[in-house]
Amino acid sequence: SKELTLNFEVKGTVAPGYRFTGVESDLKSVPVVATKSVLASVNALSVVDDKLTIDGATTDKVIHLDLNDYLPPSTTIAPNAQSQVTVTLKVEPLTTKSYTLKLADLASSGSDPDYEYTFSKDSVDVTVRGLKEDLDTLDIRDLNAALDMTGLEPGTHAGKLTFKVGEGFEVVNYSDFEVTVVSDNEDESEGPGQTTADQETDEPATAGTSKKAAE
């Protein structure tokens, strides 16, 4: 005899807003009897059945199966071993959670060193979708949020964020904000530099002394 691990092949897609989270069964393996040559090439029992589908599911699905129906050729279940198995296909609803990001704390990509960038808000709210227990352990740093400044010319533009979240999470949306881009060259052209004439005009005149006398 040999203990074969049970593998349940599940098909289909759950309803929108839900996620298939795995298979639970009251048996993890089953002992089977066969010749040594047969057992040498078998390590698991694959259970394929049309009942193992989660199409459109919004709740757990419980299925009762007889393992005798899935045995490889020339094998039988060991005497007195359980052949009936109860399988539960686990389906859970997705939920959302909001996180507040300070824009000044975020990394940026595509920025130009000759430009200065300011924002219309100090922070934005980000909504993430996932399983509740996963969201409860998700840290704000796990969002890997960054500002995308690529191609922004002087002026005001709608702000854009990028995210790199782990499997099982989805960024649904984030609140709007604006980015104002100013060229450093524009600031320099408006600097405090004065012409010689301006400087001469600004100098206070000394009583009774003309410019020519000074010369």
C-alpha positions in Angstrom: 0.0 0.0 0.0 1.0 3.6 -0.4 -0.4 6.9 0.9 -1.4 9.2 -2.0 -1.8 12.9 -1.5 -5.2 14.3 -2.7 -5.1 17.0 -5.4 -8.4 18.7 -6.2 -8.5 20.5 -9.6 -10.8 23.5 -9.3 -12.1 25.4 -12.3 -14.1 28.5 -12.9 -14.1 32.1 -11.7 -15.9 33.5 -8.7 -18.3 36.4 -9.0 -16.9 40.0 -9.2 -16.0 41.3 -5.8 -15.0 37.9 -4.4 -11.9 35.7 -4.4 -11.3 32.0 -4.3 -8.9 31.3 -1.4 -8.4 27.6 -1.5 -9.6 24.1 -0.9 -10.3 22.4 2.5 -11.1 18.7 2.8 -11.5 16.3 5.7 -8.9 14.0 4.1 -5.4 15.1 3.0 -4.4 11.7 1.6 -5.7 8.2 1.0 -4.0 4.8 1.2 -4.2 2.7 -1.9 -3.2 -0.9 -2.7 -1.5 -2.1 -5.9 1.6 -3.9 -7.1 5.0 -2.3 -6.4 5.5 -1.4 -10.1 2.2 0.4 -10.2 2.8 2.3 -7.0 6.3 3.3 -8.0 5.0 5.8 -10.5 2.1 7.2 -8.5 2.5 9.7 -5.7 -0.8 11.7 -5.8 -4.4 11.2 -6.6 -5.8 13.9 -8.9 -9.5 14.5 -8.4 -11.1 16.0 -11.5 -14.8 16.5 -11.4 -17.3 19.0 -12.9 -18.6 19.6 -9.3 -15.3 21.2 -8.5 -16.2 24.6 -10.0 -16.4 28.0 -8.5 -18.1 29.8 -11.4 -20.1 32.8 -10.1 -19.6 31.7 -6.5 -20.2 34.2 -3.7 -20.0 31.8 -0.8 -18.2 28.6 0.2 -19.2 25.5 -1.8 -19.3 22.1 -0.1 -19.0 19.0 -2.2 -19.1 15.3 -1.3 -17.1 12.9 -3.4 -16.3 9.2 -3.6 -12.5 8.7 -4.1 -13.1 5.3 -5.7 -14.2 7.2 -8.8 -10.8 8.7 -9.3 -8.4 5.9 -8.6 -5.6 5.1 -11.2 -5.9 1.8 -13.1 -5.0 -1.3 -11.1 -5.3 0.4 -7.7 -7.9 0.1 -4.9 -8.4 1.9 -1.6 -6.9 0.0 1.3 -9.3 -2.1 3.4 -11.2 -0.1 6.1 -9.8 3.2 4.8 -12.2 6.1 4.3 -13.2 6.6 0.7 -15.8 9.4 1.1 -14.4 12.9 1.2 -16.0 16.3 1.9 -14.5 19.2 0.1 -15.0 22.9 0.7 -14.2 25.4 -1.9 -13.4 28.6 0.0 -14.8 31.9 -1.3 -14.4 35.2 0.5 -15.6 38.7 -0.3 -13.2 41.5 -1.1 -13.2 44.7 0.8 -11.4 48.1 0.6 -9.3 50.2 2.9 -8.0 53.8 2.6 -4.5 55.0 3.2 -3.2 58.6 3.4 0.1 59.4 1.6 2.1 62.6 2.2 3.2 63.7 -1.3 6.4 65.3 0.0 7.5 61.8 1.4 7.2 60.0 -2.0 9.9 59.2 -4.4 9.5 60.5 -7.9 10.4 59.4 -11.4 10.8 61.4 -14.6 11.6 64.7 -12.8 13.7 67.4 -14.5 16.5 69.0 -12.4 15.9 72.3 -14.1 12.2 72.4 -12.9 10.7 72.9 -9.5 7.5 71.0 -8.5 4.8 72.0 -6.1 1.5 70.3 -5.2 -2.0 71.5 -4.7 -2.4 69.2 -1.6 -0.1 68.0 1.1 -1.5 64.5 1.0 -3.8 62.1 -1.0 -6.0 59.2 0.0 -5.5 55.9 -1.7 -8.1 53.1 -1.8 -6.8 49.5 -1.9 -8.9 46.3 -2.5 -8.1 42.9 -1.0 -9.2 40.4 1.6 -9.9 42.0 5.0 -7.3 40.0 6.9 -4.6 40.9 4.2 -5.5 44.6 4.3 -5.2 44.5 8.1 -1.5 43.6 7.8 -0.7 45.8 4.8 1.7 48.7 5.7 1.5 52.0 3.8 5.1 51.4 2.7 4.0 48.2 0.9 2.2 50.3 -1.6 5.6 51.4 -3.1 3.9 54.7 -4.2 5.8 57.1 -6.4 5.2 60.4 -8.2 5.3 60.2 -12.0 6.7 63.5 -13.4 7.5 62.2 -16.8 7.0 64.7 -19.6 5.6 67.5 -17.4 6.5 71.0 -18.8 6.1 74.3 -17.0 2.5 74.8 -16.0 -0.2 73.1 -14.0 -1.0 69.4 -14.5 -3.1 66.6 -13.1 -0.9 64.6 -10.6 -0.1 61.0 -11.3 1.0 58.2 -8.9 2.4 54.8 -9.6 2.2 51.8 -7.3 3.8 48.3 -6.9 1.6 46.2 -4.6 1.9 42.6 -3.8 -0.2 39.8 -5.2 -3.7 39.8 -3.8 -4.0 43.6 -3.6 -5.4 46.2 -6.1 -5.2 50.0 -6.0 -8.7 51.1 -6.9 -8.2 54.8 -7.0 -6.5 57.8 -5.3 -7.8 61.4 -4.8 -7.0 64.0 -7.4 -4.2 66.6 -7.0 -2.3 69.0 -9.2 1.4 69.5 -9.9 2.7 73.0 -10.7 5.9 73.0 -12.7 8.2 76.1 -12.7 11.5 76.4 -14.6 14.5 77.5 -12.5 15.5 79.7 -15.5 12.4 81.8 -15.1 13.2 82.5 -11.5 16.7 83.6 -12.4 15.5 86.0 -15.1 13.4 87.8 -12.4 16.3 88.0 -9.9 17.5 91.1 -8.0 20.3 92.0 -10.6 20.2 95.8 -11.4 21.8 97.8 -14.2 24.4 100.4 -13.6 21.9 103.1 -14.3 19.6 101.7 -11.7 22.3 101.6 -9.1 23.3 105.2 -9.8 19.6 106.3 -9.5 19.2 104.4 -6.3 22.3 106.0 -4.6 21.2 108.8 -2.3 22.5 112.3 -3.4 24.8 114.2 -1.0 23.5 117.6 -0.2 25.3 120.3 -2.2 27.3 117.8 -4.2 26.6 117.1 -7.9 27.7 114.1 -9.9 30.0 116.2 -12.0 31.7 117.6 -8.9 32.3 114.1 -7.6 34.0 113.3 -10.9 
